[in-house]
Amino acid sequence: MVAVDHLLRSSSNPAAVGRRRWFAVVPRRLATLAAVAGVLATQLITAGGAVAAVPITDPNNVQVLVTKQRPLDPLRYVPPDLVRGPGGYLMRSVTSTALGRLCAGAAAAGSPLATVSAYRSYDQQAALFASYVNQYGLAYAETISAHPGHSEHQTGLAVDVGNADGSCGLGSCFGSTPGGRWVAANAWRYGFIVRYPNGYTAITGYTWEPWHLRYVGPTLAADMRNRGIATMEQYFSTPPRPAFATSADLGAIDPAGTLWSYPATGRGTLGQRVAVGAGWGGVTGGAVVDWNGDGRLDVIGRHADGTLWFYPGRSTPGLGTGVLLGTGWNGWAVTPGPWVNGRATSIIARGPDGVLYQYPNAGNRLGARTVIGRGWGTTTTTMVDVDGDGRQDLIAKRSDGLLLLYRGNGAGGFVPETRAVLGRGWNGISSVSVVFGFNGAGSKGVLARSAVDGSLSYYPLIGGRFAPRIVVGSGWSTYRILS
């Protein structure tokens, strides 16, 4: 492992990765430039076609970029034009007008919405954040709430919406409802974006919030949609891309032992691959997941000698030095993920004896395991919230090709019920990887490789079922794909 760790640290060359030719995009006529100067920031295009822009710091500008690293200036900023918008909530006047139109459009489409939250002052955000820290601890609180002065709600441009009948509330299940799907598909028409889309926690630092809309103006919203850019962090200038920037990126090890990252485009395709590091030939299986809760995607790797390692993600290219999690993992099927609501990512593992265990996350080691099932034989599992109820489920692939749904109860166990059949004939599938945002903001599904011809296909999860597959590519037979 010393050799592997050394190669991981040295294989990425930020200077080489960062070499780009930049071209300023300048409107042809001064009249046009004057008209859009206050709306669109000067954009830069890389040789590869990626778009960045100069970030806006003026809090009165509807395009102001507010993130974990970019607080409001001044920190206690108060919008000058707060009004009572739809639902009686305070928000900026421009937000109120646009939100009224959005709600009218949703109602006309048969998916009526209600405002749940809007403007929050610095002090209100401070109290809310403190309550989350007290309830969940700092690490988890920072993935669901902003520090005071870093909240979009303080700008008066952010609103939380929900179904008019109150179903789902501020839960990820909203994204699977007709109202949530309508918002994801149409918010841009009214100048809004879903600010924290599914699968982009490593970029935004926040978990999926399908209810959190941010007004950025119709020009920017349309530009982001047309270019397939899901987040403001990606639209504006950002640091070099990490090894795995989104939960839609795919990790794969080639026959030479090089780990590659295949970045997702957000349009149902994979972009140009980037080498993460060499020396991965001994890794027999693994997964890309946020193990330590810092908002960056890490890699869990099982080696041929039975050791299990955690490789921390970084904000820059490459991965950090590996940390040994355990030994004796030969013959085990490992599925990391947020199995218990409100707790760190844990590992669901099926042993050679067919017993299914949960191993809690204890930082740089695994906690005491608990039995959550027996009689699993050689079944392999994939963890994802299939039904959109905010609790993780297991998709179990049996040796006879039957695909069954084991719904989780959010507390470490399963919902007692007859198992629904999600698919048949999956014995010809040799790899299954969960992806979020692969086919657009809010989308979820799996990338599955055929053992017959090595083709890679995307199976969207919609309404708790798999929709027809979309072929992504071919020639994957010799790769070990991370789940």
N, C-alpha and C positions, 0 to 999 in steps of 0.2 A: 504493500500500500504506500510506502514511502515514494516509490517511483511514480505511482499514479498521482499522488498529491502534488509532487513536484511538477508534473506535466500539466496538471490542472492550473497551477499558479502561473505557469510560464507560457501556455499555449496561445492565450489570447493576446493580441497586440493592439491595444487601444489606438495607438498612432495609426496603424494600418487600417483598422476598422473605421477610424474616424476620417480617413482621407476622402474628401469629396470635392467636387467642383460645384460651386454655388453660383447661381444666376439670379439676379434680382428681377422680379416680375414687375415691370413698370408700365402703367397704362399709356396708351399712345397719345391721348390728348390731355392737356392740362385741365380742361374743364371736367373731364371724367375723373381725373386724379383728385381734384378739389371736392368732387361730389362724394367720393368713396373714402377719402382720407380719414374721416371720423368713424367710418364703419368697418373697413377692412384694413388690417395691419399689413405692412409690406411683407410679401411672401417670398420665400426662398425655396428653390427646387434643387434637389440633389441629382447627381448623375443617374441614380437609380429610380428617379421619379418621385421620391418621398417629398412631402411638403412640410415645411415648418414656417413659422411666422414670428414676428417680434411680439413678445407678450405685453399685454396692456396692464399698467399699474394704476391708472386713474380710476378710483372707485366709482366715479359717476358715469364711466363709460360702460355700456351694457356688455362689452366683451372683456371686462376686467377678469384677470386670471387669479383665482384664489385657491391655494392648495395648502398642503401640510407645510411646504417649504416657503410659500409666498403668502404672508399675512396681509391683511388690509392695511393701508396706510392713509390716514391714521388708524391705529389699532382699534379705537373706539368709534369708528366711523358710523354716522347716522345718515341715511339717505335724506336728501332735502325735499323729496316729493312723495312722501308716504301717504297713501290713501287706503280706504277700506275697499278691498276688492271682493270678488266672488266668495261667498261664505262669510263675509264680514271680517276677514283677516287683513292685517296691515301688509302692504307691499308697495313697491314703486308704481307710479301711475302707468308707465309703459307696460309693466308686467300685468297690471290689472286689466288693461284694455285687451292685450293679447290673450290672457287667460280666459276672459269672457268669450272671445271668439273660439278658442279651443274647446271650451265646455259646450258651446252651442254646436260645434261640429261633432263632438262625441255623442251628444244627445240625439242629433239627427241621424247618426249611424247606429242608434240603438244601444249605445254603451255609455249611459249618463255617468258623469263624474261629480265628485264633491271635493272641495278644498279641505285639507286636513291640517295644514300648517303653512306658514309663510315667513314673514319677517320675524327675526329674533334679535334682540339687542345683545351687546357684548355681555352684560350681566346675566341675561336669561340663558345665553349659551354656556356661560361659566357654571351656572347652577345645574344645567342639564348634563354637561360633561362630567361634573363631579358626582352626580347621581349614578351615572353609568360606571364610573371607576369604582364606586362603592359597591355596586351590584355585581360587576363582572371582572374587576381588576383592570389595570391600566392597559395591558397589551390588547385585550379584546375590545375595550372601550374605544381605543384609537382606531379600530377598523369600522366602527359604526357611528362614531360621533367626532366632531371637530373640536379642537381647542378653541377657546374664545379668541376672537380676532382672526381666526382661520376659517370661519364658517360662511358658506355661501348664503345662508339665510340672513346674515347680517347685512348683505348687500341690498336686500329687498328684491332681488332678481330670482330667487329660488322659491319654489312652492312644492309642497307635498300634496299629491292628489290620491284619491281612492275611489272605489266604486260608490255610487250614490246610495246603494242599499247597505253600505257598511261592511260588506263581505271582504275578508282578508285583511282589511285595515293596512297598517304599515308593515306588511309582510311580503316576503319574496313571492308568495303565492299570487299576489296581485298581478305579477308579470304573466301568469298563465290564464288570467281571466280575459273575457272579451274586452273589458275596459283597458287592461294592461297591454294587451296586444295592439289595440287601436292606438294607444299613446305611443308605443314603440315605433309604429309604422307611420304615424301622422303628425307627431309633435312638431317636427321640423317645418311643416307647412305654416305654423303659427309663430315661428321664431324661437321655439324651445328645443332643447335636447334632453335626453335621459342622461343626466350628468355622470352617474356611476353605473355603467352598463355591466351586464353579466360577463365574467371572465377577464375583467381588467383591473382586479384588485392590485396586482403587482405594479400597475402604472398609477392608479389614482390613490391607492392606499386604503380604499374603502370597499366594503363588501357590496354586492349587487343591491341597488335600491331602485327598482323599477318605478317607484312612485315619485322619486325626486326629480323634478323638472327644473331646468335652469334656462331663463330667458337670455338669449345671446343675440337676438335680432334675426330677421328672416334671411339676410344675406349670408351671415356666418353659418346659420343652421343649414341652409341649402348647400353651401360650399362644402361643409363637413360631410353631408350625406352624399353629394355627387362624387366626392373624392374617396369615400369609404373610410373616413377617419372617425373613430368612435369616441374619442375623448379630447378635451381641450388640452391636456398635457401633450398629446401626440400632435395636435394641430399647431401648437406654439412650440418654440424652441425648447428642447429638453436635453438632458445629458445623454451620453451614448447608451444604446439599447442593452438591457441586461440579457443574460443567456436565454431566459424564457420570460418574455415581457407580459404575455397574457395567457389566460387559461385555455386559449384556443391554439396556442403554439404546440407543435409536435416535436418530441424528442426521439431520436433514433440513433442506434449504434451500427456502423457499417462493419463489414467483415475484417477491416484493418484495425478495428478498435477505436475509431474516432467517433465521438459523440457529436451529433449535429442537431442544431435547432432549426426547425422549419417554421418560420413565422407565418401566422395566419393573416390573410388579407381582410378578413371580415366579410368577404363576399363568396364564401364557399370554396375557396382555393387556398393553396399554400404558396408563399413567396420564395424568394431565393434563399437557399439554406446558408447557415453560418456555422462554422466549426466552433464548438464549445471547448473541446479539449481532446487530447489523445490519451492512450493508456486505458481505455474502457473495455478492452477485449475480454477481461475476466468477469464482466458484469453480465449475469444471466437473466436479470429482470429488474424492474424498478418502476418508479413513478415520478412525475413532476407534480409537486404539491407544496403549499406553504406550510412547512413543518413547524417553524419556530414563531409563527404569528407576527412577523415583522412586515407583512404586506408584499414580500418578495417571494417568487417561486423558487423552491429548492428541489433537489433531487434525492430520492431514497433509492439506493442501489443494493441489490443482493448479489454477492460474488460467488464464483464457482467453489470457493473454499467454505461456503456456508456463512460468511460474515455479512452483516447488514450495516450499511453506512448511510450517514446523512451528510449531504454536501450543500452547504448554505448558499443561497442565491445572493447576488450583489446588485447594487444599482448600476454597475458598470459591467462590461462583457466578462464572461467566464464565471466560474464558481469558486467558492472558498474551500479551504482545506477540509478534507473529510473527517467526520467524527464517527467512531465506532459505536453502533447502537446495540450490537449483540452478536453472538456466534451460534452455530448449530442450526442455521436456517435452511439447510439443504432439504428439498422435498416439500417445502412450505409454499403456499400461494399467498402472497402479501397484497393487501389492498389498503393503502393509506387514505384518510379523509376525515372530515369533521363529523364523525359518527354520533357524538353526543352533543346536543345543542348547548351553546354557551361555553363549551370547553375546547381546548386546543385539539389540533389534528391528532388522531390516534391511528392505530393500525388494526385492521381486521385481518386475521390470518387463519387459513385452513391448514391444519397439520396433516402429516402422512396418515394419521389414524382417522381422518374424516371429522375431527372435532373442530368447531369454529370458535376462535378466541378473539377477545378484544384486548389489545395492549395499549394502555393509556400513555400519553406523551408526558414524560418527566424531564423535558429539556434535552439534554445530551445523553439521555438513556431512556429505556422503556420501564414503565411501572409494572406493578403486579397484574398479571393477566386474569381475565374472568371468562368463563365458558358462556357463550351465547347461543350455541347450537351443536347438535350431534347428527351423525349420519350424512355428512356432506360429501363423503366419498372423494372423488376427484373433481368435484364441482369447482369452477373458478368464478370469481365474483368481480363486479364492477360497482363502485359506489357513486350514486347520483340521486338527486331529489326528482324522482320520476313524475310524481303527481303534483308537484308544485305546492305542497302543504308546509314547506319550510323545514321539513325533516328529511334526513338522508335515507335513502333506500338502497337495497342491494339487488342488482340484476345477477341472477345465478345462471351460469351456462353449464348444463349437464353434458355428460359424455355422449348422450343420445341426440344432442343438438337442440334439446328443448331449452327455451329461455324463459325463466320464471321471475316474477317480481316478489321480493320480500320487503314489504314496506316497514321502515323503521319507525319507532315510536318517539324518537328524539331523546330518549333516556337510556339508550344502550341496548334495547331489546327490539323485538319485532311486534307488529300489530297481529293479534291472533285472528286469522282469516284464511280462507282458501286462497292459495297462491294463483294470481292471474298469470296467464300465458302471454308473454310479450312477443314470442317468435318461435319458429320451428326451423330446423335445418341449419342451425348455427354450429354444428360440429365441423363444418367446413371453414369456420372462422378461427384464425390462429392468434389474433390480437385484437383487443378492444380498449380504446382510450376515450375517456370522457373529455369533451371540449365544450366551452361556453363562449358564445359570441362568434363562433366559427362562420355562421351564415348570417351575420348581422347582429346588432345590439339586441340583447335579451334572448337570443337563440341558445338552445342547448341540444346536445345530441352526442353521438359516439362516432369515432373513426374506427372502422373495422377492416382488418386485412383478411383477404381470402387466402386460405392455405392451398388452394388449387392453382390459382394463376398469379398470386402475389399482388392483386389489385387492391387499392385502398378506396373505401367508400364511406360517405357520410350518411348516417341515419339520423334524421332530425327527430327529437322527442317533442311531440305536440299533443297536448291534452292527455298526457299519461300513456301515450302510445307512440310507436315508431311510425313515422311517415315513410313514403317510398325513398329508397336510397338514392344518393347522388354520387356517381363515380368521380373520385378526386384525382387518381393517378394509378400508375402501374409500376412494376419492377421493384416491389418491396419485399420480395421473398427472402432475400439474404440479410435483411435488417432485423435487429432486435428493437422493437418499438416500446417505448416507455408508456405506461398507462396514465 
